[in-house]
């Protein structure tokens, strides 16, 4: 079925274009609160901060902050304000908990820092968790990031045929060096994100998510490449994958780990949206349930 590959690539390219664009009406985030201006600001990288689709979080109520990329923004959900994992997690928290969703489609682990999203979360934590009102604290921060760090390699190396599969990719220095470079840059970015959040309040609850494989049980060639990148492969230059880096950092930083990867194993046809990358409503429900279970809600 040679016709299938071009269709898969086309769908992923359309998805990638959507992920790299501004959130527009897709992302939901809280607007002004005690630590931020009511007007949208321009990030250091030049892109605008995500716009709010939700009412401003109650300054006197507890708050949940979501940091991440298009998954936090809810791409793939039928309704990003209700059926994506972030609003589902919010619904599972104590009644009255507000939401500040700083998820930005297309963000890499570096963008999360450079675009001001981590700084915004830090200022919110500092303002709420150190005032005289114990009822308005930031109670939870979810962090999911890294998919776009890897997706860049897909379009620069896999699609053009430079690294078409695992076997050939591991034999080509260009492919090995590119993946190694992603890993070497990712860990410091993730550590910096968690360090800044914990410096704002060492007691704030942070849930760190691993990445799922959207091709598991679907496109075999892409599945194998994703497995290598996410989980590593013995007897190769990559015995550990990106998820292993996430797990190690969760342990080092003493934050709650939410391991999404095994939940999607073999479930591409059940949990992945028609864009072939993002979760559908069922997939987002699985992620949300895993978060709530991990944090004990």
Secondary structure by P-SEA (a helix, b strand, c coil): caaaaaaaaaaaaaaaaaaaccccccbbbbccccccccbbbbccccccccccccccccccccbbbbbcccccccccccccccccaaaaaaaacccccccccccccccccccccccaaaaaaaaaaaaccccccccccccbbbbbccaaaaaaaaaacccccccccaaaaaacaaaaaaaaaaaaaaaaaaaaaaaaaaaaccccbbbbbbbbcccccccaaaaaaaaaaccccccccccccaaaaaaaaaaaacccccccccccccccccccccccccccaaaaaaaaaaaaaaacc
